[in-house]
């Protein structure tokens, strides 16, 4: 199979997927003997093509996965047709909890409550229902408490591709 065909297949898969797609998934779909580096190179070429031509769509990286989405530059025009996307409004308590999870993950409910000084049941449910956090498993200690982590949806909301891009926290108060 020609490299141009493979690049087009990658583009079609990203266009068709509603969720971010990883390099391994792309490699399985293409069913070729390509290294992850080769697929990543093709993804970079696609990303650059969309940017260089200021296209209406773009490819973004979310953690180690890729997703096609509309170019933010054209959001006003998109809103004229499809309306405003559902806005997420987070209460102060919800936002504080989300920030703590983002910086301290993985974290348990008990650890969150010790930091905030209040119960977090409702806030955790809100964040889970909003798909900004998820239950990432349980600790192997008494009571087997649930541990929480942020989701890729959280990264997309902040328009960053990884947690390493979160601003550093100043320890001075």
ROLO-716780 format. One line per field, with one value per atom (N, C-alpha, C, O): residue number from 0; atom name; residue in three letters; x, y, z. Coordinates in pm, whole numbers, plus 50000, padded with zeros to 5 digits. Each point is the difference from the previous one (the first is absolute). Layout:
<pts>
i <- NUM,...;
at <- CA,...;
aa <- Ala,...;
east <- X,...;
north <- Y,...;
up <- Z,...;
</pts>
This chain:
<pts>
i <- 0,0,0,0,1,1,1,1,2,2,2,2,3,3,3,3,4,4,4,4,5,5,5,5,6,6,6,6,7,7,7,7,8,8,8,8,9,9,9,9,10,10,10,10,11,11,11,11,12,12,12,12,13,13,13,13,14,14,14,14,15,15,15,15,16,16,16,16,17,17,17,17,18,18,18,18,19,19,19,19,20,20,20,20,21,21,21,21,22,22,22,22,23,23,23,23,24,24,24,24,25,25,25,25,26,26,26,26,27,27,27,27,28,28,28,28,29,29,29,29,30,30,30,30,31,31,31,31,32,32,32,32,33,33,33,33,34,34,34,34,35,35,35,35,36,36,36,36,37,37,37,37,38,38,38,38,39,39,39,39,40,40,40,40,41,41,41,41,42,42,42,42,43,43,43,43,44,44,44,44,45,45,45,45,46,46,46,46,47,47,47,47,48,48,48,48,49,49,49,49,50,50,50,50,51,51,51,51,52,52,52,52,53,53,53,53,54,54,54,54,55,55,55,55,56,56,56,56,57,57,57,57,58,58,58,58,59,59,59,59,60,60,60,60,61,61,61,61,62,62,62,62,63,63,63,63,64,64,64,64,65,65,65,65,66,66,66,66,67,67,67,67,68,68,68,68,69,69,69,69,70,70,70,70,71,71,71,71,72,72,72,72,73,73,73,73,74,74,74,74,75,75,75,75,76,76,76,76,77,77,77,77,78,78,78,78,79,79,79,79,80,80,80,80,81,81,81,81,82,82,82,82,83,83,83,83,84,84,84,84,85,85,85,85,86,86,86,86,87,87,87,87,88,88,88,88,89,89,89,89,90,90,90,90,91,91,91,91,92,92,92,92,93,93,93,93,94,94,94,94,95,95,95,95,96,96,96,96,97,97,97,97,98,98,98,98,99,99,99,99,100,100,100,100,101,101,101,101,102,102,102,102,103,103,103,103,104,104,104,104,105,105,105,105,106,106,106,106,107,107,107,107,108,108,108,108,109,109,109,109,110,110,110,110,111,111,111,111,112,112,112,112,113,113,113,113,114,114,114,114,115,115,115,115,116,116,116,116,117,117,117,117,118,118,118,118,119,119,119,119,120,120,120,120,121,121,121,121,122,122,122,122,123,123,123,123,124,124,124,124,125,125,125,125,126,126,126,126,127,127,127,127,128,128,128,128,129,129,129,129,130,130,130,130,131,131,131,131,132,132,132,132,133,133,133,133,134,134,134,134,135,135,135,135,136,136,136,136,137,137,137,137,138,138,138,138,139,139,139,139,140,140,140,140,141,141,141,141,142,142,142,142,143,143,143,143,144,144,144,144,145,145,145,145,146,146,146,146,147,147,147,147,148,148,148,148,149,149,149,149,150,150,150,150,151,151,151,151,152,152,152,152,153,153,153,153,154,154,154,154,155,155,155,155,156,156,156,156,157,157,157,157,158,158,158,158,159,159,159,159,160,160,160,160,161,161,161,161,162,162,162,162,163,163,163,163,164,164,164,164,165,165,165,165,166,166,166,166,167,167,167,167,168,168,168,168,169,169,169,169,170,170,170,170,171,171,171,171,172,172,172,172;
at <- N,CA,C,O,N,CA,C,O,N,CA,C,O,N,CA,C,O,N,CA,C,O,N,CA,C,O,N,CA,C,O,N,CA,C,O,N,CA,C,O,N,CA,C,O,N,CA,C,O,N,CA,C,O,N,CA,C,O,N,CA,C,O,N,CA,C,O,N,CA,C,O,N,CA,C,O,N,CA,C,O,N,CA,C,O,N,CA,C,O,N,CA,C,O,N,CA,C,O,N,CA,C,O,N,CA,C,O,N,CA,C,O,N,CA,C,O,N,CA,C,O,N,CA,C,O,N,CA,C,O,N,CA,C,O,N,CA,C,O,N,CA,C,O,N,CA,C,O,N,CA,C,O,N,CA,C,O,N,CA,C,O,N,CA,C,O,N,CA,C,O,N,CA,C,O,N,CA,C,O,N,CA,C,O,N,CA,C,O,N,CA,C,O,N,CA,C,O,N,CA,C,O,N,CA,C,O,N,CA,C,O,N,CA,C,O,N,CA,C,O,N,CA,C,O,N,CA,C,O,N,CA,C,O,N,CA,C,O,N,CA,C,O,N,CA,C,O,N,CA,C,O,N,CA,C,O,N,CA,C,O,N,CA,C,O,N,CA,C,O,N,CA,C,O,N,CA,C,O,N,CA,C,O,N,CA,C,O,N,CA,C,O,N,CA,C,O,N,CA,C,O,N,CA,C,O,N,CA,C,O,N,CA,C,O,N,CA,C,O,N,CA,C,O,N,CA,C,O,N,CA,C,O,N,CA,C,O,N,CA,C,O,N,CA,C,O,N,CA,C,O,N,CA,C,O,N,CA,C,O,N,CA,C,O,N,CA,C,O,N,CA,C,O,N,CA,C,O,N,CA,C,O,N,CA,C,O,N,CA,C,O,N,CA,C,O,N,CA,C,O,N,CA,C,O,N,CA,C,O,N,CA,C,O,N,CA,C,O,N,CA,C,O,N,CA,C,O,N,CA,C,O,N,CA,C,O,N,CA,C,O,N,CA,C,O,N,CA,C,O,N,CA,C,O,N,CA,C,O,N,CA,C,O,N,CA,C,O,N,CA,C,O,N,CA,C,O,N,CA,C,O,N,CA,C,O,N,CA,C,O,N,CA,C,O,N,CA,C,O,N,CA,C,O,N,CA,C,O,N,CA,C,O,N,CA,C,O,N,CA,C,O,N,CA,C,O,N,CA,C,O,N,CA,C,O,N,CA,C,O,N,CA,C,O,N,CA,C,O,N,CA,C,O,N,CA,C,O,N,CA,C,O,N,CA,C,O,N,CA,C,O,N,CA,C,O,N,CA,C,O,N,CA,C,O,N,CA,C,O,N,CA,C,O,N,CA,C,O,N,CA,C,O,N,CA,C,O,N,CA,C,O,N,CA,C,O,N,CA,C,O,N,CA,C,O,N,CA,C,O,N,CA,C,O,N,CA,C,O,N,CA,C,O,N,CA,C,O,N,CA,C,O,N,CA,C,O,N,CA,C,O,N,CA,C,O,N,CA,C,O,N,CA,C,O,N,CA,C,O,N,CA,C,O,N,CA,C,O,N,CA,C,O,N,CA,C,O,N,CA,C,O,N,CA,C,O,N,CA,C,O,N,CA,C,O,N,CA,C,O,N,CA,C,O,N,CA,C,O,N,CA,C,O,N,CA,C,O,N,CA,C,O,N,CA,C,O,N,CA,C,O,N,CA,C,O,N,CA,C,O,N,CA,C,O,N,CA,C,O,N,CA,C,O,N,CA,C,O;
aa <- Unk,Unk,Unk,Unk,Unk,Unk,Unk,Unk,Unk,Unk,Unk,Unk,Unk,Unk,Unk,Unk,Unk,Unk,Unk,Unk,Unk,Unk,Unk,Unk,Unk,Unk,Unk,Unk,Unk,Unk,Unk,Unk,Unk,Unk,Unk,Unk,Unk,Unk,Unk,Unk,Unk,Unk,Unk,Unk,Unk,Unk,Unk,Unk,Unk,Unk,Unk,Unk,Unk,Unk,Unk,Unk,Unk,Unk,Unk,Unk,Unk,Unk,Unk,Unk,Unk,Unk,Unk,Unk,Unk,Unk,Unk,Unk,Unk,Unk,Unk,Unk,Unk,Unk,Unk,Unk,Unk,Unk,Unk,Unk,Unk,Unk,Unk,Unk,Unk,Unk,Unk,Unk,Unk,Unk,Unk,Unk,Unk,Unk,Unk,Unk,Unk,Unk,Unk,Unk,Unk,Unk,Unk,Unk,Unk,Unk,Unk,Unk,Unk,Unk,Unk,Unk,Unk,Unk,Unk,Unk,Unk,Unk,Unk,Unk,Unk,Unk,Unk,Unk,Unk,Unk,Unk,Unk,Unk,Unk,Unk,Unk,Unk,Unk,Unk,Unk,Unk,Unk,Unk,Unk,Unk,Unk,Unk,Unk,Unk,Unk,Unk,Unk,Unk,Unk,Unk,Unk,Unk,Unk,Unk,Unk,Unk,Unk,Unk,Unk,Unk,Unk,Unk,Unk,Unk,Unk,Unk,Unk,Unk,Unk,Unk,Unk,Unk,Unk,Unk,Unk,Unk,Unk,Unk,Unk,Unk,Unk,Unk,Unk,Unk,Unk,Unk,Unk,Unk,Unk,Unk,Unk,Unk,Unk,Unk,Unk,Unk,Unk,Unk,Unk,Unk,Unk,Unk,Unk,Unk,Unk,Unk,Unk,Unk,Unk,Unk,Unk,Unk,Unk,Unk,Unk,Unk,Unk,Unk,Unk,Unk,Unk,Unk,Unk,Unk,Unk,Unk,Unk,Unk,Unk,Unk,Unk,Unk,Unk,Unk,Unk,Unk,Unk,Unk,Unk,Unk,Unk,Unk,Unk,Unk,Unk,Unk,Unk,Unk,Unk,Unk,Unk,Unk,Unk,Unk,Unk,Unk,Unk,Unk,Unk,Unk,Unk,Unk,Unk,Unk,Unk,Unk,Unk,Unk,Unk,Unk,Unk,Unk,Unk,Unk,Unk,Unk,Unk,Unk,Unk,Unk,Unk,Unk,Unk,Unk,Unk,Unk,Unk,Unk,Unk,Unk,Unk,Unk,Unk,Unk,Unk,Unk,Unk,Unk,Unk,Unk,Unk,Unk,Unk,Unk,Unk,Unk,Unk,Unk,Unk,Unk,Unk,Unk,Unk,Unk,Unk,Unk,Unk,Unk,Unk,Unk,Unk,Unk,Unk,Unk,Unk,Unk,Unk,Unk,Unk,Unk,Unk,Unk,Unk,Unk,Unk,Unk,Unk,Unk,Unk,Unk,Unk,Unk,Unk,Unk,Unk,Unk,Unk,Unk,Unk,Unk,Unk,Unk,Unk,Unk,Unk,Unk,Unk,Unk,Unk,Unk,Unk,Unk,Unk,Unk,Unk,Unk,Unk,Unk,Unk,Unk,Unk,Unk,Unk,Unk,Unk,Unk,Unk,Unk,Unk,Unk,Unk,Unk,Unk,Unk,Unk,Unk,Unk,Unk,Unk,Unk,Unk,Unk,Unk,Unk,Unk,Unk,Unk,Unk,Unk,Unk,Unk,Unk,Unk,Unk,Unk,Unk,Unk,Unk,Unk,Unk,Unk,Unk,Unk,Unk,Unk,Unk,Unk,Unk,Unk,Unk,Unk,Unk,Unk,Unk,Unk,Unk,Unk,Unk,Unk,Unk,Unk,Unk,Unk,Unk,Unk,Unk,Unk,Unk,Unk,Unk,Unk,Unk,Unk,Unk,Unk,Unk,Unk,Unk,Unk,Unk,Unk,Unk,Unk,Unk,Unk,Unk,Unk,Unk,Unk,Unk,Unk,Unk,Unk,Unk,Unk,Unk,Unk,Unk,Unk,Unk,Unk,Unk,Unk,Unk,Unk,Unk,Unk,Unk,Unk,Unk,Unk,Unk,Unk,Unk,Unk,Unk,Unk,Unk,Unk,Unk,Unk,Unk,Unk,Unk,Unk,Unk,Unk,Unk,Unk,Unk,Unk,Unk,Unk,Unk,Unk,Unk,Unk,Unk,Unk,Unk,Unk,Unk,Unk,Unk,Unk,Unk,Unk,Unk,Unk,Unk,Unk,Unk,Unk,Unk,Unk,Unk,Unk,Unk,Unk,Unk,Unk,Unk,Unk,Unk,Unk,Unk,Unk,Unk,Unk,Unk,Unk,Unk,Unk,Unk,Unk,Unk,Unk,Unk,Unk,Unk,Unk,Unk,Unk,Unk,Unk,Unk,Unk,Unk,Unk,Unk,Unk,Unk,Unk,Unk,Unk,Unk,Unk,Unk,Unk,Unk,Unk,Unk,Unk,Unk,Unk,Unk,Unk,Unk,Unk,Unk,Unk,Unk,Unk,Unk,Unk,Unk,Unk,Unk,Unk,Unk,Unk,Unk,Unk,Unk,Unk,Unk,Unk,Unk,Unk,Unk,Unk,Unk,Unk,Unk,Unk,Unk,Unk,Unk,Unk,Unk,Unk,Unk,Unk,Unk,Unk,Unk,Unk,Unk,Unk,Unk,Unk,Unk,Unk,Unk,Unk,Unk,Unk,Unk,Unk,Unk,Unk,Unk,Unk,Unk,Unk,Unk,Unk,Unk,Unk,Unk,Unk,Unk,Unk,Unk,Unk,Unk,Unk,Unk,Unk,Unk,Unk,Unk,Unk,Unk,Unk,Unk,Unk,Unk,Unk,Unk,Unk,Unk,Unk,Unk,Unk,Unk,Unk,Unk,Unk,Unk,Unk,Unk,Unk,Unk,Unk,Unk,Unk,Unk,Unk,Unk,Unk,Unk,Unk,Unk,Unk,Unk,Unk;
east <- 50084,49916,50088,50102,49859,50078,49983,49896,50208,49997,49887,49936,50038,49892,49866,49913,50068,49876,49986,49892,50218,49998,49964,49921,50137,49969,49851,49937,50007,49858,49912,49894,50151,49926,49999,49897,50218,50009,49903,49927,50072,49910,49853,49921,50044,49862,49960,49887,50204,49971,49978,49905,50181,49985,49870,49932,50033,49877,49877,49903,50102,49885,49985,49891,50216,49996,49951,50041,49871,49953,50092,49988,50102,50094,50143,50026,50067,50141,50049,49957,50133,50050,50150,50073,49974,50142,50075,49940,50190,50086,49987,49998,49992,49986,49870,49998,49894,49872,50011,49948,50120,50019,50080,49967,50137,50085,49920,50016,49900,49917,49902,49982,49956,49903,50065,49942,50177,50069,50053,50010,50023,50048,50126,50014,50075,50128,50112,49977,50139,50116,50066,50109,49823,50053,50040,49937,50168,50041,49913,49947,50040,49927,50059,49926,50205,50065,49951,49979,50003,49953,49857,49968,49948,49862,49999,49925,50156,50009,50049,49955,50136,50051,49887,49989,49929,49887,49897,49943,50035,49908,50053,49923,50205,50062,49984,49972,50046,49982,49856,49977,49926,49860,49971,49935,50114,49980,50055,49934,50188,50063,49923,49987,49963,49922,49876,49969,49961,49880,50037,49930,50177,50042,50046,49959,50128,50056,49893,50016,49877,49892,49885,49899,50118,49899,49863,49903,50091,49878,49895,50031,49846,49888,50002,49933,50144,50017,50147,50087,49939,50138,50010,49899,50223,50024,50073,50102,49844,50062,50051,49953,50144,50055,49946,50008,49938,49948,50069,49973,50116,50088,50077,50072,49916,50074,49906,50031,49856,49901,49974,50037,49897,49974,49852,49931,50020,49859,49984,50071,49834,49967,49889,49904,50108,49896,49998,50087,49815,49991,50107,50044,49996,50097,49931,49899,50153,49938,49983,49910,50174,49993,49865,49958,49974,49874,49878,49891,50128,49893,49876,49888,50128,49882,49912,49878,50184,49924,49929,49887,50182,49941,49878,49898,50113,49889,49876,49888,50132,49886,49917,49880,50180,49929,49960,49885,50208,49973,49968,49968,50039,49972,50119,50104,49880,50107,50011,49899,50224,50014,49959,50005,49956,49960,50118,50106,49871,50104,50002,49895,50222,50015,50028,50100,49809,50021,50027,49918,50195,50038,49991,50047,49893,49994,50142,50093,49922,50131,50052,50118,49795,50040,50041,50098,49827,50031,50133,50082,49938,50124,50120,50104,49883,50108,50035,50118,49781,50021,50068,50093,49862,50060,50148,50083,49949,50139,50085,50112,49836,50074,50026,50111,49786,50016,50105,50086,49906,50094,50145,50086,49941,50137,50046,50120,49787,50038,49971,50029,49916,49959,50115,50113,49856,49871,49974,50092,49780,49963,49870,49913,50074,49878,49905,50040,49834,49900,50044,49986,50066,50045,50112,50000,50096,50109,49944,50044,49860,49937,49931,50015,49909,49927,50093,49969,50145,50099,50059,50025,49997,50055,49896,50031,49846,49895,49932,49950,50048,49937,49850,49933,50012,49855,49977,50090,49787,49962,50000,49970,50064,50012,49912,50017,49890,49919,49928,50013,49913,49921,50091,49972,50135,50094,50065,50014,50024,50060,49900,50038,49837,49896,49984,49991,50006,49987,50116,49980,50142,50119,50002,50041,49915,49994,49893,50024,49858,49891,50040,49956,50125,50047,50116,50048,49995,50111,50131,50082,49936,50126,50096,50121,49822,50080,49941,49887,50191,49949,50061,50102,49830,50051,50109,49973,50150,50116,50041,50104,49815,50032,49984,49934,50127,49992,50139,50082,49941,50126,49997,49894,50219,50008,50031,50108,49794,50011,49861,49902,50088,49874,49887,50014,49876,49885,50006,49901,50215,50019,49940,49908,50142,49940,50021,50102,49799,50006,50101,50008,50069,50091,49944,49943,50077,49947,50112,50107,49867,50090,49918,49879,50186,49932,49995,50074,49837,49978,50062,50049,49947,50041,49906,50041,49833,49902,50046,49982,50078,50057,50110,50005,50083,50108,49943,50048,49852,49938,49937,50010,49924,49937,50104,49974,50143,50107,50083,50086,49889,50073,50150,50084,49947,50139,50009,49899,50220,50010,50049,49997,50049,50042,50001,50001,49999,50001,50128,50002,50105,50127,49987,50083,49813,49980,49920,49977,49980,49933,50098,50118,49835,50090,50057,49933,50189,50058,49932,49953,50044,49937,50107,50108,49860,50089,49976,49886,50223,49986,49995,49980,50039,49993,49856,49926,50033,49863,50001,49894;
north <- 49882,50118,50124,50005,50094,50124,50084,49995,50083,50085,50103,50029,50027,50098,49937,50064,49809,49930,49981,50016,49949,49979,50131,50000,50109,50131,50032,50053,49916,50024,49911,50042,49835,49909,50056,49998,50050,50060,50117,50013,50071,50116,49956,50059,49839,49950,49943,50021,49908,49943,50112,49994,50106,50112,50075,50042,49976,50070,49923,50060,49809,49916,49974,49965,50051,49966,50117,50115,49854,50104,50014,50096,49810,50000,50010,49963,50086,50001,49859,49903,50086,49871,49994,50095,49794,49981,49942,49943,50072,49949,49849,49948,49982,49854,49961,49907,50164,49974,50023,49922,50185,50029,49890,49957,49997,49895,49871,49934,50031,49880,50015,49907,50211,50024,49994,49947,50109,50004,49863,49967,49953,49864,49996,49916,50174,50005,49985,50012,49962,49989,50138,50023,50066,50135,50017,49947,50126,50030,50114,50079,49930,50113,50134,50097,49908,50124,50039,50118,49783,50029,50054,50094,49848,50047,50140,50087,49934,50132,50105,50114,49847,50090,50039,50115,49787,50028,50090,50088,49888,50086,50143,50095,49921,50133,50068,50120,49804,50055,50049,50108,49812,50039,50126,50092,49910,50117,50125,50104,49885,50115,50044,50120,49783,50034,50081,50100,49857,50072,50140,50096,49917,50131,50090,50116,49832,50081,50056,50109,49817,50042,50069,50033,49988,50063,49941,50071,49796,49927,50019,50045,49921,50012,49894,50013,49881,49897,49986,50044,49895,49980,49868,49940,50015,49879,50043,50069,49889,50034,49874,49890,50127,49890,50011,50106,49783,49994,49883,49884,50146,49898,49935,50070,49800,49933,49960,49907,50161,49970,50124,50111,49868,50109,50005,49898,50226,50017,50116,50100,49884,50106,50084,49947,50185,50090,50127,50020,50063,50124,50099,49996,50091,50104,50108,50056,49973,50096,50138,50075,49956,50130,50022,50114,49778,50009,49971,49972,50033,49962,50088,49950,50179,50087,49958,50006,49951,49956,49868,49978,49935,49870,50021,49934,50157,50029,50048,49973,50098,50047,49885,50016,49869,49885,49901,49957,50006,49894,50054,49921,50208,50058,49990,49944,50111,49996,49859,49938,50013,49870,50012,50109,49782,50000,50048,49938,50172,50056,49926,49961,50020,49939,50109,50070,49942,50095,49921,49918,50108,49928,50095,50114,49836,50079,50017,49930,50161,50022,49871,49966,49963,49875,49894,49929,50063,49901,50033,49912,50214,50044,49976,49952,50080,49976,49851,49963,49954,49855,49950,49919,50129,49959,50039,49924,50194,50046,49912,49963,50005,49913,49864,49948,49995,49870,50010,49913,50192,50017,50001,49940,50127,50014,49887,49973,49962,49898,49857,49906,50075,49866,49901,50036,49839,49947,50038,50010,50012,50047,49935,49973,50002,49940,50110,50115,49848,50091,50051,50119,49792,50037,50105,50097,49883,50097,50136,50104,49893,50124,50073,50121,49802,50059,50056,50102,49834,50053,50132,50090,49921,50123,50112,50113,49856,50103,50027,50110,49791,50018,49983,50032,49919,49977,49870,49949,49998,49879,50030,50112,49786,50021,49907,49993,49935,49902,50060,49949,50158,50062,50055,49985,50079,50059,49890,50016,49874,49889,49942,49963,50027,49950,50096,49956,50173,50100,49990,50000,49990,49991,49870,49998,49892,49872,50004,49956,50097,50011,50090,49978,50123,50092,49941,50062,49819,49928,50078,49991,50084,50072,49919,50020,49888,49908,49860,49984,49915,49864,49923,50039,49851,49912,49915,49918,50101,49936,49870,49943,50010,49878,50019,50093,49816,50005,49979,49928,50137,49980,49867,49956,49982,49872,50025,49967,50091,50023,49989,49983,50027,49981,50082,50120,49813,50066,50009,50033,49936,50006,50128,49993,50126,50125,50019,49960,50102,50031,50112,50094,49895,50108,50068,49935,50195,50081,50060,50035,49977,50064,50086,49980,50114,50080,49920,49904,50138,49932,50079,50111,49830,50072,50117,50102,49885,50109,50122,50114,49865,50108,50072,50123,49799,50060,50080,50109,49836,50072,50130,50102,49894,50120,50110,50117,49844,50097,50031,50088,49838,50014,49978,50076,49816,49957,49853,49929,50026,49862,49902,49879,50172,49910,50074,50123,49801,50061,50078,50091,49874,50072,50147,50082,49951,50137,50084,50119,49819,50079,50102,49970,50150,50099,49948,49927,50112,49955,50076,50112,49823,50060,50074,49948,50175,50077,49956,49993,49977,49956,50117,49981,50140,50117,50046,50002,50033,50045,50142,50057;
up <- 50000,50000,50000,50070,49851,49991,50127,50066,49967,50119,49992,50101,49780,49984,50033,50059,49902,50031,50151,50056,50009,50145,50071,50095,49860,50059,49983,50091,49793,49975,50088,50045,49979,50087,50143,50067,49978,50135,50009,50099,49800,49998,50006,50073,49851,49998,50137,50045,50018,50133,50102,50078,49921,50094,49975,50094,49779,49965,50049,50045,49946,50034,50149,50046,50030,50142,50084,49980,50115,50091,50121,50076,49941,50112,49947,49886,50197,49959,49968,50062,49840,49952,50024,49970,50083,50028,49881,49908,50095,49893,49986,49889,50223,49994,49930,49920,50110,49934,49850,49920,50041,49858,49933,49889,50178,49944,49978,49897,50199,49987,49883,49921,50067,49893,49862,49906,50083,49871,49962,49882,50219,49980,49913,49912,50115,49930,50102,50120,49834,50087,50013,49949,50119,50020,50144,50091,49929,50137,50053,49922,50209,50057,49954,49982,50001,49954,49861,49973,49938,49864,50003,49927,50155,50010,50062,49955,50147,50062,49899,50002,49913,49895,49903,49960,50004,49910,50069,49936,50191,50076,50005,49982,50041,50002,49864,49993,49899,49865,49981,49946,50099,49989,50083,49952,50170,50087,49933,49997,49949,49934,49875,49975,49947,49880,50037,49935,50169,50042,50049,49969,50108,50051,49887,49992,49920,49892,49907,49945,50037,49911,50073,49940,50192,50084,49972,49973,50035,49969,50109,50111,49856,50092,50109,50102,49874,50100,50033,49924,50189,50044,50072,50037,49982,50077,50126,49994,50120,50128,50067,49972,50116,50078,50141,50062,49989,50137,50066,49968,50126,50059,49887,49928,50055,49892,49886,49925,50064,49896,49916,50038,49848,49907,49967,49998,49976,49967,49903,50008,49900,49907,50060,50057,49930,50051,49916,49915,50108,49924,50046,50115,49795,50029,50083,49956,50160,50092,49935,50038,49867,49931,49933,49979,49987,49928,50088,49949,50182,50093,49988,50014,49960,49986,49883,50010,49881,49883,50028,49957,50115,50034,50090,49982,50114,50091,49925,50042,49845,49921,49946,49977,50004,49945,50107,50005,50080,50098,50139,50090,49931,50130,50093,49964,50153,50100,50057,50031,49983,50066,50146,50057,50001,50140,50086,50003,50064,50087,50132,50053,50000,50131,50101,49993,50101,50107,50126,50042,50018,50121,50119,49995,50111,50123,50054,49958,50134,50061,50064,49985,50088,50067,49897,50020,49872,49896,49933,49977,49993,49937,50092,49955,50172,50096,50006,50001,50004,50008,49873,50006,49879,49873,49993,49952,50096,50000,50091,49965,50152,50092,49935,50006,49932,49934,49890,49988,49932,49888,50047,49936,50174,50047,50092,50010,50057,50099,49954,50074,49808,49958,49994,49970,50060,50043,50145,50081,49950,50134,50043,49917,50213,50054,50049,50018,50004,50053,50138,50030,50052,50135,49993,50076,49833,49984,49955,50048,49859,49954,50115,50018,50059,50111,50107,50062,49959,50095,49951,50079,49790,49943,50005,50040,49917,49992,50133,50023,50067,50129,49999,50098,49792,49987,49924,49933,50077,49926,49850,49958,49960,49856,49917,49878,50185,49927,49879,49889,50132,49893,49890,49881,50159,49904,49915,49879,50183,49925,49900,49889,50151,49908,49882,49885,50143,49893,49902,49878,50174,49913,49921,49884,50179,49930,49892,49887,50145,49902,49883,49887,50141,49895,49920,49905,50133,49935,50005,49909,50200,50020,50088,49996,50085,50080,49986,49954,50086,49999,50117,50056,49978,50104,49937,49912,50134,49938,50068,49969,50123,50071,50149,50047,50027,50147,50059,49944,50169,50071,50073,50046,49965,50070,50147,50050,50019,50143,50061,49928,50202,50071,49937,49978,49993,49941,49849,49936,50005,49854,49941,49917,50124,49951,49850,49943,49994,49857,49979,50079,49814,49962,49874,49912,50081,49890,49918,50052,49818,49905,49904,49986,49948,49898,49869,49981,49931,49872,49885,50019,49863,49879,49973,49944,50096,49985,50079,49955,50161,50081,49922,49997,49938,49921,49883,49971,49963,49887,50047,49932,50183,50055,50024,49974,50075,50025,49876,50001,49892,49874,50019,49951,50121,50017,49960,50003,49959,49954,50107,49978,50136,50107,50132,50004,50105,50133,50026,50083,49848,50017,49958,50038,49884,49954,50100,49977,50133,50104,50056,50013,50020,50057,50134,50073,49956,50127,50114,49983,50132,50118,50080,50026,50010,50085,50145,50046,50023,50139,50096,50120,49831,50085,50013,49901,50219,50022,50050,50025;
</pts>
